[in-house]
Amino acid sequence: MTTGRHRKGAVLESLNPPAAKSGQPGQPRPPGQPPARPRPWHRLEFTGLVIGLACGLVVALAALAIHGSPGPAPRTSGPVTIGAQPHAASGPDPAALNSQWTTYSDHATCADWAGGDGVSAVSLGSGQLAWFFADTYLGPAGPAIGFSDISGFVHNSVVVQTTTGQQSRFVTLTGGGACDASGRSTRAPSSVVGPPQAPGLGNERYWDEDGIKVGGTVVKFYNRYLPGSVPFVATGTVIAAYDAGRLAAAGRGPAYGAVATPRLIALPAYSPPDAGSPVVWGAALLRSGDTVYVYGTQTPNVGTPSSPVPQRQLYLARVPASQLTSFGAWRFYAGSGQWTTAQQDAAPLQPAGGTPGLGAGLTASSGFSVVQAGGRYWLIQADPVVGSNDIDAYPAAAPWGPFDPAAGIVLYRNPDVGLDAAHDYRIMYEARAEPALSSPNALVISYNVNSLAVTAGCVPLSAFTNRVTQPRFLVVPEGIFESGRGAAAKSGPSDYPRIVPRDPSQWFDEWKYPDGCPPVPAVTRVRAQPKSGAVTLSWPGVGLGLRYQVTVQGPGQKQVTVRADSATVSGLPAGTYLARVVPVNLKQQTGSGAQVSFVIP
């Protein structure tokens, strides 16, 4: 997971194209204008974002088989160790943060994280970080091969990074089953949080939200989603309580393929009277002294084919930090500065979008952050309009808002994101502040990237490169929050492989098609070259990622499926035959075929 999550993962927030914006990074963000035309809906999870990776992950798994890899030899060493990424003299370095994840992915085996979305970090102390992810690929993977056909996949994972001197080692924790006793992929790993330990059926998924360390416990929120594609329907929240000492020990352990078993607390689900989804909690956490503010989101309507990802509105609760996992201690914001003990009496902080007569609206992402800076509170998020390349910040005088869209500023405009071939149909979503990585004068923000690009055969970009679903980082000077203006955010270099621009005619934006796949092109002619007992058939290839179903009928009948634009069929007795070639995409959809008759002597 995700795209909004597009998460989710990845998670696409709106199906409308982004409105044109005149603001530059560090400058005021004009209030959003309604888009000129809606984009047609499509299936987000192939994908995933999230756009899980709610964008691109699920269908991508089926696409992995196109490589036909025999798989690497089993690992005989311990966790992956790479050079440490220290802060540069000027502060945190986004290029170094980006690089450590691409390096880890390139060296991943069945036990290791290789790609994912929903990224967020919690400090464990003593040079250790616990990184949390939603939809996650396990290794092996590579920049030129994507994710292997033996790569595992889970809906959430944890990676513990331990830095000692000039080295960082990474240990990935799942729910178990990533590798067999010989160190090879089982292709059936378990998520850290999910059924049967968590509520729900086996095909339901839990995507991570925000987290915080309280004493010796890392408290992490996960939201539960029904199976299926957009609109992703959230049905509830669980809190996972991780023993921080056990996470730290796993990061220092000699073994790889560690297993995490947090204590799970299911929160009572509540849907407002106007229906829609339940309020789901943990999209953002803000600690202020001994109080933790817990932000939730809710969609007044689940969505329709014309608007499958509805707008989210904000809810808020507060609780003493020491009682964060005790739902009975929570107090819910009820409006007008009032707090209530009953979740059902909670009121939205402000309406989603710009509702006439209801004041300034704000559509929230599925994942965001609220930070205190420059004497105000700022809601930071990736612009939830699909295809937007902005990360924005909206100010408020108090944690309960209202957050002012008219006073919002653009923190970063990503030049690598755009719904066109030149940008690999790349999207970003779920930007979060990362206090564990930040310095007193610089705020680190993480964000998730995915792609809506699919080939003529409906094969996603993640089958061609592992760079699609890597976390990315930027550094924002704290001074920008003082005046709403300042130096632009610092980002890493643009190092995405430009795959779609190599042959744009073979790539498509999956959001333009109801089922996420372009129409399968037709095979228009077939040539037969018969000989004794066999025939070689050939035809013009009609699209990248397509397979061809070849059927031969006559005295002997054969059927094969090939990826090439020719096939030799043998074992045919003498006689007259009819051969037919039909193109097939990843989802087993077919296009028009062509046929030819021939005679075996």
Secondary structure, DSSP 8 states (H G I E B T S, - for coil): ----BB-SSBB--BSS--------TTSB-------SS-------TT---B---BTTSHHHHHHGGGS---------S-SEEEE----BTTB--HHHHHHHHHHHHHT--TTSEEEESS-EEEEEETTEEEEEESSEEES-EETTTEE-TT--EES-EEEEEEEETTEEEEEEEESB-SB-TTS-B-S--B-SS-TTTSSS-TT-EEEEEEEEEETTEEEEEEEEE-SSSSS--EEEEEEEEEEHHHHHHHHH-S-SSEE---EEEE------TT-SS--EEEEEEEEETTEEEEEEEE-SS--BTTBSS---EEEEEEEEGGGTT-GGG-EEEEETTEEES-GGG---SS-SS--TTS-------SS-EEEEETTEEEEEEE--BTT--EEEEEEESSTT----GGG-EEEEE-TT-BSSGGGTTEEEEEEEE-GGG-BTTEEEEEEEEEE-EEETT--BGGGT-GGGG--EEEEEETTHHHHS--S--EE--------GGGSGGGEEEGGGSTTS----------EEEEETTEEEEE----STT-EEEEEEESSS-EEEEESSSEEEEE---SEEEEEEEEEE-TTS-B---EEEEEEE-
